[in-house]
Amino acid sequence: MNFEWLIDYLGESETMAFGGLVLGFMFGIFAQRSQFCLRAAVLEFYQGKFGPKVAIWLLTFSAAVLGTQILLSMGELDISDSRMLASYGSLSGAVIGGVLFGSGMVLARGCGARLLVLAATGNLRALFSGLLFATAAQATLRGIFAPARDEVAGSWLLHDDGGLEALSYLGLGEYAGFYIGLVCAVVAILIGVRSKLKAWGWIGAIGVGSMVVGGWWFTYHMSYQSFEPTQVESMTFTGPSADTLMYFLTPGGAPMDFDVGLVPGVFLGSFLAAILSGTFKLQGFKDGRSMVRYIVGAVFMGVGGMLAGGCAVGAGLTGGSAFSITAWIALASMWAGAGITYFSLDRRAEHAEQALVDAQAAGKLDADAVAVNEHLEKQPVTS
């Protein structure tokens, strides 16, 4: 598609930001209406339920993979020069950062993208956590945590001696990515049908995945129509959140580009979807103990996302659709970190709460039940 007319009218950097704004706006609508969330899918998976949350995530993932692989096979997309497939990748950053991010998204009750969507629906906990997430990401990228990030990320590197794209690295055929996406789609459909996934679940999940494909397509076409060097990229929220924060706080602190348009676009789309669906509602913290949990989680995600080279969307969907080796390792590490945190903290609290409910239902609120209640009160608040 020819964007020269838009470039002539707006300018190159403004056109990139406008594209990010439009795609982010649609992403926000689809994510808000479908309640797309990696954390929710991970917890549902570890609880052994395999319900609508898992179906939504798998459907989103398969849509991103299938769309990207189809465009690649048609010659409508080339992502070989993207950051995800750059000259080297950090395996240490992917593992350590992924575990940190996964733990953080359980503690903060949502990944970076989910916090942005929730903040637009009136969730002040998510707004606070999202701002802290962006601040921690900026501190890790260019601030006080940058030396430590360089040290950790540089300790185990995977060099580009044959490609950092997993399918080529493993010697698989050119259509392997398409078949992997197709299998994920079939599994997602089966789980979705069994769990009676609602219409917006189907539409929103496919929509979110399609916006990842749209991001690849838009930035690729801009890369050869723009006179200035343009990065081929798609949806991610760790770096863009930091850049957007600096753009609005410090004049000239960040260039106007796709990332700076993306974050406001997601917020506006989510806000509009919440208003039109009647789901906008102001919510805050219950107490100081819960606030500590969100603070720790937001910092973990900001640091971890920068180390891993992407967030749950950046590594999980964008990097996953490109079959970046480090992105897939980061995604697996996020699942692991989330599982460790869930079983260490929230699962114990759930068991204690259920024991108290059972004791009350049986009319046996004796000394043992009181002890259970005291144990429950000591657990961190998760709402």
Secondary structure, DSSP 8 states (H G I E B T S, - for coil): ---HHHHHHH-HHHHHHHHHHHHHHHHHHHHHHHT--HHHHHHHHHTT---HHHHHHHHHHHHHHHHHHHHHHHTS---TTSGGGSSEEEHHHHHHHHHHHHHHHHHTTS-HHHHHHHHHTTBHHHHHHHHHHHHHHHHHHTSTTHHHHHHHHTTSEEE-SS-SBHHHHTT--TTHHHHHHHHHHHHHHHHHHHTT--HHHHHHHHHHHHHHHHHHHHHHHHHHH-SS--------SHHHHHHHHHHHHSTTSS--SHHHHHHHHHHHHHHHHHHHHT----B--SSHHHHHHHHHHHHHHHHHHHHHTS-TTIIIIIIHHTTBHHHHHHHHHHHHHHHHHIIIIIHHHHHHHHHHHHHHHTT--SHHHHHHHHHHHTS----
